[in-house]
Each structure stands twice: as C-alpha cells, then as structure tokens.
Amino acid sequence: MDFIADGFIQAFRLLFSMDEETMNILVTTLQLTAVSMGGILLLGLPLGFLLGYFDFPGKRCVRTVVDTLLALPTVVIGLLVYAFISRRGPLGGWDLLFTIEGMAIGQIILGTPIVVAYTATAIEGLDNRLRQTLMTLGASGAKLAMTSLWKARFLVLVAALTAFGRIVGEVGSAMMLGGNIKWHTRTITTAITLETGKGDFALGIALGVILILISLILNISLTFLRRRTQN
C-alpha cells in the first residue's frame, strides 16, 4: 500500500508546483473539450429543437436512431472517424489525424446525440399553450426556437453538462484519433492510461484528481443552476 500513498503525495506535489507536463495535459484537454462542445451545441441544439417541436413522418424512427447513438461505443466512433481522416480516407488531405481537431470530430459525434435527445425531450415537455402564444405574438423561425429553448433552459443545461461529462472522460476515440502524442494531443484520460501502464502512479493520480475536481465542479454548477431556475 506504500506505493499508493507515495503516489498521492507526489501527485499533490505535481499539482501545487504547477508541473509543466501536467499543465500541458490539462490545457490540451480543455482546448479539445472547448472545440468539441462548440460543435456539439452548434449541431445538437437546433436538431434537438426540430426533433422535439415538429411532428413528421418517421419521427419515431429518428428518435430510435438518436437513442441508439447514445450508447454507441467510443472505439467504434474512433474507428469510423479514423477511416475517414487517415491518409487513405476521403478526408486524408486535410491532415486531421493526430490533431486536436481530428479528436474533436470523434467527440462531437459522441456528444451530439446526448444534446439532441435531451433537448427534444425538453421541447416536447413544454406547455402546448406556449407555442400558440408565441405564434400569436408573431414569433417564428429563430426567435421561436430561442424562446422555446430559453423556457426549457434547465434541461438544455443538463444536456450540455451531460455531454461535457461524457467527452471529458472519453479515452477510446481520443487515443485512436490523437495518438496520445506528448506535448501535442495527450489528454487527461489518455495520459492516465499511459502513465498507469508505465507504473508512474504519481502523474496518473494527479490527473485523476483533476478529472474528479472537474466532475465535482460540474455537479455543483448543475445544482446551483437548478436552484436558480426553480427560484
């Protein structure tokens, strides 16, 4: 058990000393997450609104597909994206493999169904009188969508935070698409996998602590936002 205690002691030393490698991994993770979340929200919110607001033939089938994508294995996503952005793939000329942008594509595919499903459910749960009121006031298009999303803002926030939690702890596609390159594409989860395999528990524990703190901040933020919304 001594190596575990020593690992924690060294981990906190790395954190409090602002170790360069640890900080680089953290910054890379935050950059990747920011790019991914931007794409997820840009795609997920409009698609979720359309799916929840309108009735159309085949809507149940679309919902089934979206719900199925929620459980899509990350390694499968990594494999498919890898095939497209590798040198032999149709997007090989864009040099996306082993870059933050290439990793972000996989995470966008992973997180978008979450936002779509939650947002659609939130829009469907709105009072039917809201649509009639908005249309009576002349709201249409983007204004109608923005007002509806604002009314369902708590569940939309839940969707965003859930997607964030899913992608920030993702390791399968990140390892395949980023290559876990030191100082370049190494994220918290891929670094933990690598360093633990090498027996470097100190760095692994330090990064694990950071990941736990991020999750804790997410939960506290969600609780705070829920209380503000209810008030």
C-alpha positions in Angstrom: 0.0 0.0 0.0 3.0 2.3 0.4 3.2 3.0 -3.4 -0.4 4.2 -3.3 0.3 6.7 -0.5 3.6 7.8 -2.2 1.6 8.2 -5.4 -0.8 10.6 -3.8 1.9 12.6 -2.1 3.8 13.0 -5.4 0.6 13.8 -7.2 -0.2 16.8 -4.9 3.4 18.0 -5.3 2.9 18.0 -9.1 -0.4 19.9 -8.8 0.8 22.5 -6.3 4.1 23.0 -8.2 2.3 23.6 -11.5 4.3 20.9 -13.2 4.8 21.8 -16.8 3.8 18.4 -18.3 0.7 18.2 -16.1 -0.4 21.7 -17.0 0.2 21.0 -20.7 -2.1 17.9 -20.5 -4.7 20.0 -18.7 -4.6 22.8 -21.3 -4.8 20.3 -24.2 -7.8 18.6 -22.5 -9.6 22.0 -22.0 -8.8 23.0 -25.6 -10.2 19.8 -27.0 -13.3 20.0 -24.8 -14.0 23.6 -25.8 -13.8 22.8 -29.5 -15.9 19.7 -29.1 -18.6 21.4 -27.0 -18.8 24.2 -29.5 -19.5 21.8 -32.3 -21.9 19.7 -30.1 -24.0 22.6 -29.1 -24.0 24.1 -32.6 -25.4 20.9 -34.1 -27.3 19.4 -31.1 -29.5 22.3 -30.1 -31.1 23.1 -33.5 -31.5 19.4 -34.3 -33.0 18.7 -30.8 -35.4 21.6 -31.2 -36.5 20.5 -34.7 -37.0 16.9 -33.4 -39.0 18.0 -30.4 -41.0 20.8 -31.9 -42.3 19.4 -35.2 -44.2 16.2 -36.0 -43.3 14.5 -39.2 -43.5 11.0 -40.8 -40.8 8.7 -39.4 -40.3 10.8 -36.2 -40.3 7.7 -34.0 -37.7 6.1 -36.2 -35.5 9.1 -35.9 -35.9 9.2 -32.1 -35.0 5.5 -32.0 -31.8 6.2 -34.0 -30.9 9.1 -31.7 -31.5 7.0 -28.6 -29.4 4.2 -30.1 -26.5 6.5 -30.8 -26.4 7.4 -27.1 -24.9 4.0 -26.4 -22.5 3.9 -29.4 -19.1 2.6 -28.3 -16.4 5.2 -28.4 -13.9 2.8 -30.1 -16.4 2.3 -32.9 -16.6 6.1 -33.4 -12.8 6.3 -33.3 -12.5 3.5 -35.9 -15.0 5.2 -38.3 -13.5 8.7 -37.9 -10.0 7.2 -38.3 -11.0 5.6 -41.6 -12.2 8.9 -42.9 -9.4 11.2 -41.8 -6.4 8.8 -42.3 -4.2 9.3 -45.3 -6.1 6.7 -47.3 -9.5 8.1 -46.3 -11.7 10.7 -48.1 -10.6 13.4 -45.8 -6.9 12.4 -45.6 -5.8 15.5 -47.4 -6.9 17.7 -44.5 -4.2 16.3 -42.2 -6.7 15.9 -39.3 -5.3 12.6 -37.9 -3.3 13.1 -34.6 -4.6 16.6 -34.1 -7.0 18.2 -31.7 -9.4 19.0 -34.5 -9.4 15.3 -35.5 -10.1 14.2 -31.9 -12.8 16.8 -31.7 -14.7 15.2 -34.6 -14.9 12.0 -32.7 -16.1 13.7 -29.6 -18.7 15.8 -31.5 -20.2 12.6 -32.9 -20.1 11.1 -29.4 -21.8 14.1 -27.6 -24.2 15.4 -30.2 -26.9 12.6 -29.7 -27.0 13.4 -26.0 -27.8 17.1 -26.6 -30.3 16.2 -29.4 -32.1 13.7 -27.2 -32.3 15.8 -24.1 -33.2 19.0 -26.0 -36.0 17.2 -27.9 -37.4 15.8 -24.7 -37.3 19.3 -23.1 -39.1 20.9 -26.0 -41.7 18.2 -26.1 -42.3 18.8 -22.4 -43.2 22.5 -22.8 -46.7 23.7 -22.3 -48.6 23.5 -25.6 -50.0 26.9 -24.9 -46.5 28.4 -25.2 -46.4 27.6 -29.0 -49.8 29.1 -29.6 -48.9 32.2 -27.6 -45.6 32.7 -29.4 -47.2 32.3 -32.8 -50.0 34.7 -31.8 -47.3 37.3 -30.9 -45.8 36.8 -34.3 -42.7 34.8 -33.3 -41.3 32.5 -35.9 -38.1 30.9 -37.1 -35.0 31.6 -34.9 -37.0 33.7 -32.4 -39.4 30.9 -31.8 -36.6 28.4 -31.3 -34.6 30.7 -29.0 -37.7 31.4 -26.8 -38.6 27.8 -26.6 -35.0 26.8 -25.7 -34.9 29.5 -23.1 -38.1 28.2 -21.5 -36.5 24.8 -21.3 -33.1 26.1 -20.3 -32.6 23.9 -17.3 -32.9 20.6 -19.3 -30.8 22.2 -22.0 -28.1 22.9 -19.5 -28.4 19.3 -18.2 -27.9 18.2 -21.8 -24.8 20.3 -22.2 -23.3 19.3 -18.9 -24.1 15.6 -19.6 -22.4 15.8 -23.0 -19.4 17.6 -21.4 -19.1 14.9 -18.7 -19.2 12.2 -21.4 -16.5 13.6 -23.6 -14.1 14.9 -20.9 -13.7 11.4 -19.6 -13.5 9.7 -23.0 -10.4 7.7 -23.8 -11.2 5.2 -26.7 -11.5 7.5 -29.7 -9.1 10.1 -28.2 -6.4 7.5 -28.1 -7.1 6.4 -31.7 -7.5 9.8 -33.3 -5.0 11.7 -31.3 -2.2 9.1 -30.9 -1.5 10.3 -27.3 1.4 12.4 -28.5 3.3 14.1 -25.7 3.0 17.9 -25.7 0.6 17.8 -28.6 -2.5 15.6 -28.2 -2.1 13.9 -24.8 -5.3 14.5 -22.7 -6.0 13.6 -19.1 -7.6 10.3 -19.8 -5.1 9.1 -22.3 -2.2 10.2 -20.1 -3.7 8.3 -17.1 -3.9 5.2 -19.2 -0.3 5.5 -20.4 1.3 6.5 -17.1 -0.5 3.8 -15.1 0.7 1.2 -17.6 4.2 2.6 -17.2 3.9 2.4 -13.4 4.0 6.2 -12.9 1.2 6.4 -10.4 2.0 9.9 -9.3 1.2 11.6 -12.6 -1.8 9.3 -13.1 -3.2 10.1 -9.7 -2.6 13.8 -10.2 -4.5 13.8 -13.4 -7.2 11.6 -11.8 -7.6 14.2 -9.1 -8.0 16.9 -11.7 -10.6 14.9 -13.5 -12.5 14.3 -10.3 -12.4 18.0 -9.5 -13.8 18.8 -12.9 -16.7 16.4 -12.3 -17.3 17.9 -8.9 -17.4 21.4 -10.4 -19.9 20.2 -13.0 -22.2 18.7 -10.4 -22.0 21.8 -8.2 -22.7 24.1 -11.2 -25.7 21.9 -12.2 -27.2 22.1 -8.6 -26.6 25.9 -8.5 -28.3 26.4 -11.9 -31.2 24.2 -10.9 -31.9 26.2 -7.8 -31.7 29.5 -9.7 -34.0 28.2 -12.4 -36.5 27.0 -9.8 -36.4 30.3 -7.9 
